[in-house]
Amino acid sequence: MVKQTRLGKTDLYVNPIGLGTNAVGGHNLYPNLDEEAGKELVRTALNNGINFLDTAFIYGPERSEELIGEVLKERGNRSEAILATKGAHKFVGTDEVFDNSPAFLKKEVEASLKRLGTDYIDLYYIHFPDNDTPKDEAVGALKQLKDEGKIRAIGVSNFTIDQLKEANKDGYVDVYQGEYNLLQRDAEKELLPYTTEQNISFIPYFPLASGLLAGKYNENMVFNDLRAELPYFQKEVFVQNLQKVEQIRKIADAKGTEIAHVVLAWYLTRDSIDAIIPGAKRADQVLDNLKTLDVHLTNEEIQQIDRIFR
């Protein structure tokens, strides 16, 4: 059995390796997704002790939540999953805007409950900040839903440090989700110290930097999807990053594991990072992510990885 970890100050206990489910029904993010294959990702995770599922209204939109709800219904054991979902996106005509108003968030939580086929959500995030709503008021609405038993924990995602502090004015924020990986370490300046001090669990997204930190790319590769726009994929920077990744290969080879597992294990040594949510498009990738739990890094290796990517 996997030793479960507690998310910050919540009463949620999860496998430190979760599953990001944007490829489960995320038709607006990935073309030609097979929905049955998506459901199989969720089944594979739950069958192998991964209980932390991360989804969002905007994956689909709506479809990811619906498919996860179908899997949970067929299994008939709601308590086997710790469900995290997110809301803030609103469609006005063809425009996509963010809304953090209490009335909108409450409506979104009800809609997510229906799609997921459940009467409670374990962790609900405000997915993106809007420009108008005071963040403590937005979180106050989620606190009311928590008091009603509709959600168990309160999260915010993509907030700046100032927005996070405002959101957490009354100490209600349990989890923060933001971009963090070895190539994008801005969160170390203020976000990680603040979440550590406040006992807020920090869940990093893009942990493998769109695959760059998995050690599977070479300098001749050309990307014509969203990776082409990312700063760490720009030509000279890309080559330098590949050289850094190669230095981790020595550590991985010595442990008989893969670079991705070493990188993911390194995140779990950071103070407020209790769990990570790598995505997967195939069931075998879900199982592969679990190998991270077999990697034990020495203090020397932790510091060495830190230095390589300083």
C-alpha positions, -999 to 999 in steps of 0.1 A, spaced: 0 0 0 12 35 -8 17 57 22 -7 86 17 2 122 24 -19 149 39 -25 180 18 -14 209 40 -39 216 68 -68 198 51 -83 164 61 -75 151 26 -50 122 23 -37 114 -11 -12 93 -29 16 118 -36 13 109 -73 -20 121 -86 -34 123 -121 -40 154 -141 -70 146 -164 -70 173 -191 -66 144 -216 -98 128 -202 -124 145 -224 -104 176 -230 -114 179 -266 -107 216 -267 -71 209 -256 -62 178 -276 -77 169 -310 -90 133 -316 -92 122 -280 -108 88 -274 -133 91 -245 -131 54 -236 -93 56 -234 -98 86 -212 -121 67 -188 -95 38 -188 -69 63 -175 -91 70 -146 -98 33 -139 -61 25 -141 -53 52 -117 -79 41 -91 -71 4 -96 -34 12 -87 -38 33 -57 -38 68 -73 -67 85 -56 -61 122 -64 -78 132 -96 -74 168 -109 -99 181 -134 -116 214 -144 -147 228 -160 -127 240 -189 -113 206 -199 -138 197 -226 -154 221 -216 -174 201 -191 -166 167 -206 -137 157 -184 -159 161 -152 -187 141 -169 -164 112 -178 -148 110 -144 -183 110 -129 -193 81 -152 -163 60 -140 -170 68 -103 -207 58 -108 -198 25 -125 -174 17 -96 -199 27 -69 -173 38 -44 -172 76 -43 -148 77 -13 -120 60 -32 -113 92 -51 -101 126 -39 -117 149 -66 -102 183 -74 -119 205 -99 -117 242 -109 -140 270 -121 -138 306 -132 -142 305 -170 -173 320 -184 -184 322 -220 -199 355 -231 -208 349 -267 -176 335 -282 -154 353 -256 -139 335 -227 -137 356 -195 -130 349 -158 -155 354 -131 -147 350 -94 -179 366 -81 -195 347 -52 -228 341 -71 -209 327 -102 -186 304 -81 -216 290 -62 -234 283 -95 -202 266 -109 -198 244 -79 -234 232 -83 -228 225 -120 -196 206 -113 -214 185 -86 -240 175 -112 -214 167 -139 -193 146 -115 -224 129 -102 -215 135 -65 -228 155 -36 -194 168 -25 -161 179 -42 -130 173 -21 -110 203 -34 -125 232 -54 -101 258 -70 -108 292 -84 -90 284 -117 -79 320 -126 -83 354 -110 -107 379 -124 -99 417 -124 -129 428 -103 -137 405 -73 -119 410 -40 -102 377 -36 -112 373 1 -149 376 -10 -144 350 -37 -129 326 -11 -156 336 14 -182 321 -10 -162 288 -11 -160 289 27 -198 290 28 -200 259 5 -174 242 27 -196 249 58 -225 234 38 -205 202 31 -205 207 -7 -167 211 -8 -141 199 17 -111 221 8 -106 255 -8 -80 261 -35 -68 289 -58 -48 286 -90 -27 310 -110 -30 338 -84 -1 363 -79 14 364 -45 -6 395 -37 -39 379 -49 -31 348 -28 -25 369 3 -58 388 -2 -75 354 -8 -60 340 24 -69 371 45 -90 349 68 -68 318 66 -92 299 45 -70 289 15 -59 252 18 -42 246 -16 -25 267 -42 -19 254 -78 6 272 -100 33 267 -126 65 253 -112 92 231 -126 130 230 -127 130 253 -157 105 278 -143 114 285 -107 98 319 -101 75 304 -75 106 299 -52 109 337 -47 76 343 -28 49 318 -35 66 287 -21 79 305 11 44 319 17 26 286 12 51 269 35 47 295 62 8 293 59 7 255 57 -9 258 23 -2 228 0 14 238 -33 5 217 -63 28 224 -93 15 221 -128 37 215 -159 61 196 -137 78 181 -167 78 213 -187 57 198 -215 80 168 -217 113 186 -219 123 174 -184 115 138 -192 147 133 -211 130 121 -243 138 150 -266 169 158 -288 181 190 -304 169 181 -339 133 179 -328 108 205 -342 76 214 -324 46 228 -341 21 228 -312 18 248 -281 54 239 -272 67 261 -300 56 292 -281 71 282 -247 103 301 -236 122 269 -227 117 255 -262 133 285 -280 164 273 -300 195 281 -280 177 279 -247 163 246 -258 198 232 -264 211 244 -230 181 229 -213 187 195 -230 223 196 -217 210 202 -181 185 173 -185 214 151 -196 232 157 -163 202 142 -145 205 111 -167 236 100 -146 216 101 -114 187 82 -131 209 56 -146 227 49 -113 192 43 -97 180 22 -126 151 46 -132 142 73 -157 149 110 -157 112 119 -153 110 99 -121 140 117 -106 126 151 -115 92 143 -101 108 129 -69 128 161 -65 96 182 -64 83 160 -35 114 171 -15 102 208 -16 87 221 16 51 228 7 47 203 -22 28 173 -8 16 159 -41 21 162 -79 -4 157 -107 14 146 -139 -9 141 -168 -12 110 -190 -27 102 -224 -23 64 -221 -29 39 -193 7 27 -193 18 63 -186 -3 64 -155 15 33 -142 48 48 -152 43 79 -131 39 57 -100 76 46 -104 85 81 -89 76 67 -55 105 42 -57 131 70 -62 149 80 -30 172 110 -35 201 117 -11 206 152 2 237 154 -21 216 145 -51 188 170 -42 214 198 -40 231 187 -72 198 189 -91 191 223 -75 226 235 -88 222 222 -123 190 242 -128 199 273 -107 
